Amino acid sequence: MKIFLNDRIIEFLPVQPENSLATSMVIEYTSVEKLETAWEEFKRYEKFQKLVIIEPEFQSAKTSEAFARFASFFKVIKAAGGLVKNEKGEYLFIHRLGFWDLPKGKIEKKDISGTGNSKEDMPSAQAAAIREVKEETGLETVTISRELAVTWHIYTLKEKWILKKTQWFEMEAGSGQVLKPETREGIFLVKWTPPGAIHCVLSHTYASIRELLVEIIF
């Protein structure tokens, strides 16, 4: 699995990669102290473009001790978002803070699946994704067609390090709907983009979004 820090990568693997570049830091997870030292060095020295953490038992984020220890260094935020497609085959993008992006946002208590009347009802990634897409783009009708990948990225907020997990969904919406960017969130453009013009988005988006788009669209 990969975690993005801007265009830099932290990757968890079960075995050491065959070819490691000089710009990569490779460690084997043996203790939380070693892991924390590697993270501190990686974030301090930008000459390292990749931090590879080897854990022989690694299978997924859910079962990894190394990942759980790494995540403990951060405030973890869960979010959800959508890759929206219309009947013409165009994809919907927002432009925020100088980058093309996909609509997404934090999963909140109000994002309840089911009836909302049961104690078992929990905040839902699907509900959050639909709500955020509607709020950020102005779409009134949008439906989820399938679940996509999960992305992870690191950033700072008010001098605190944040690890954000985003669950993505492929969605469908009609092109005849009025688009209205959520300007209070720094979004000033919402645009349908044909597949042939996606390369323009790829060159001006975040690394985690770029990888998601390449995997899904191409």
C-alpha positions in Angstrom: 0.0 0.0 0.0 1.0 3.6 -0.6 0.7 6.8 1.4 1.4 10.1 -0.4 3.1 13.1 1.1 2.7 15.6 -1.8 4.6 13.8 -4.6 6.6 11.6 -2.2 5.6 8.1 -1.2 5.6 5.9 1.9 5.1 2.3 0.8 4.5 -0.8 2.9 5.7 -4.1 1.4 6.2 -7.7 2.5 9.6 -8.1 0.8 12.4 -5.7 -0.1 12.1 -4.3 -3.7 14.6 -5.7 -6.2 15.8 -2.3 -7.3 16.0 0.6 -4.9 17.0 4.1 -6.1 19.4 6.3 -4.2 16.4 8.6 -3.4 14.7 5.8 -1.6 15.0 4.9 2.1 14.3 1.3 2.9 13.9 -0.1 6.4 12.6 -3.3 7.9 10.0 -2.8 10.6 11.4 -4.2 13.9 10.2 -1.6 16.4 8.1 1.5 16.7 11.2 3.5 17.7 13.0 2.5 14.4 9.8 3.4 12.5 9.5 6.8 14.1 13.2 7.6 13.5 12.8 6.7 9.8 9.6 8.9 9.5 11.3 11.8 11.1 14.3 11.5 8.8 12.2 11.1 5.7 10.0 14.2 6.3 13.1 16.2 7.2 15.2 15.3 4.1 13.4 15.9 0.8 16.2 14.1 -1.0 14.3 11.0 -0.1 11.4 10.6 -2.5 10.3 7.2 -1.1 10.2 5.5 2.2 9.8 1.8 1.9 8.8 -0.1 5.1 9.3 -3.9 5.0 7.1 -6.1 7.1 7.2 -9.8 6.1 3.7 -10.4 7.3 2.2 -7.4 5.5 -1.0 -8.0 3.6 -3.2 -4.9 4.1 -3.5 -1.8 6.3 -6.2 -3.6 8.3 -3.9 -6.3 9.6 -0.5 -4.6 9.6 1.2 -3.9 12.9 3.7 -1.6 11.1 1.0 0.4 9.5 -1.0 0.7 12.8 2.2 2.0 14.5 2.8 4.4 11.7 -0.7 5.7 11.8 -0.4 6.4 15.5 2.0 9.2 14.7 -0.9 11.2 13.1 -4.4 12.4 13.6 -6.3 10.0 11.3 -9.3 11.5 9.3 -11.7 9.3 7.3 -13.1 10.8 4.1 -15.0 9.8 1.0 -15.4 11.1 -2.5 -16.5 10.4 -6.0 -15.3 10.0 -9.6 -18.5 11.2 -11.4 -19.3 10.2 -15.0 -22.1 11.4 -17.2 -24.0 9.8 -20.1 -21.5 11.3 -22.6 -18.6 9.5 -20.9 -17.2 12.8 -19.4 -15.7 13.0 -15.9 -16.4 15.7 -13.4 -13.5 17.7 -11.8 -13.2 20.6 -9.5 -10.5 23.2 -9.4 -9.3 24.1 -5.9 -6.2 25.8 -4.6 -4.5 25.7 -8.0 -5.1 22.0 -8.6 -7.6 19.8 -10.4 -9.2 17.5 -7.8 -12.2 15.2 -7.3 -15.0 16.2 -4.9 -14.5 14.6 -1.4 -14.8 15.4 2.2 -14.7 14.1 5.8 -17.2 11.4 6.9 -19.4 13.0 9.5 -21.9 11.8 12.1 -24.7 13.0 9.9 -23.7 10.6 7.1 -26.0 7.8 8.3 -26.7 4.7 6.3 -30.1 3.0 6.6 -33.1 4.6 8.2 -31.2 6.6 10.8 -33.5 5.3 13.5 -31.4 2.4 14.7 -28.6 2.4 17.2 -26.7 0.2 14.7 -26.8 2.9 12.1 -23.2 4.2 11.5 -21.7 7.0 9.5 -21.5 5.8 6.0 -18.7 6.4 3.4 -21.3 6.1 0.6 -23.6 8.7 2.2 -20.6 11.0 2.9 -19.4 10.7 -0.7 -22.8 11.6 -2.2 -23.2 14.5 0.2 -19.7 15.9 -0.5 -20.2 15.6 -4.3 -23.5 17.4 -4.2 -22.1 20.2 -1.9 -18.9 20.8 -3.8 -20.3 20.6 -7.4 -23.9 21.7 -7.2 -25.2 18.4 -8.5 -28.7 17.5 -7.2 -28.9 13.9 -8.5 -26.0 11.5 -8.3 -25.9 7.7 -7.8 -23.1 5.3 -6.8 -22.3 2.6 -9.4 -19.4 0.9 -7.7 -16.7 1.1 -5.0 -13.3 2.2 -6.1 -9.9 2.2 -4.3 -8.9 3.7 -1.0 -6.2 6.4 -1.1 -4.0 7.7 1.8 -2.2 11.0 2.0 -0.4 13.1 4.6 -0.6 16.8 5.1 -0.3 19.4 7.9 -3.2 21.4 9.4 -2.5 24.1 12.0 0.9 22.6 12.5 -0.5 19.1 13.2 0.3 16.1 10.9 -2.8 14.5 9.4 -3.2 11.1 7.8 -6.3 11.0 5.6 -8.0 7.9 4.4 -10.3 8.5 1.4 -12.7 5.9 0.1 -13.6 6.6 -3.5 -16.7 5.6 -5.4 -17.6 5.7 -9.1 -20.8 7.7 -9.6 -23.2 8.6 -12.4 -24.9 11.9 -12.9 -26.8 13.6 -15.8 -24.9 16.3 -17.7 -28.0 18.6 -17.9 -27.7 19.5 -14.2 -26.5 23.0 -13.2 -23.0 23.0 -11.8 -22.2 25.3 -8.9 -18.8 25.3 -7.2 -18.7 25.6 -3.4 -16.6 28.8 -3.2 -16.5 28.8 0.6 -14.3 25.7 0.2 -12.0 27.3 -2.2 -13.6 25.7 -5.3 -14.1 28.2 -8.2 -14.6 25.8 -11.1 -16.5 22.6 -11.7 -16.1 21.1 -15.2 -17.1 18.0 -17.2 -14.0 16.7 -19.0 -13.9 14.2 -21.9 -11.5 11.2 -21.5 -9.3 12.6 -24.3 -8.5 15.7 -22.2 -7.7 13.9 -18.9 -4.0 14.3 -19.6 -4.5 18.1 -18.9 -5.8 17.1 -15.5 -3.1 14.6 -14.8 -0.4 17.2 -15.1 -2.0 19.6 -12.6 -3.4 17.3 -9.9 -2.2 15.6 -6.7 -0.1 12.4 -7.0 -2.7 10.3 -5.2 -5.5 11.5 -7.5 -3.2 11.0 -10.5 -2.6 7.3 -9.6 -6.3 6.7 -9.0 -7.3 8.2 -12.4 -4.6 6.2 -14.3 -5.8 3.0 -12.6 -9.5 3.6 -13.3 -9.7 5.4 -16.6 -6.7 4.2 -18.6 
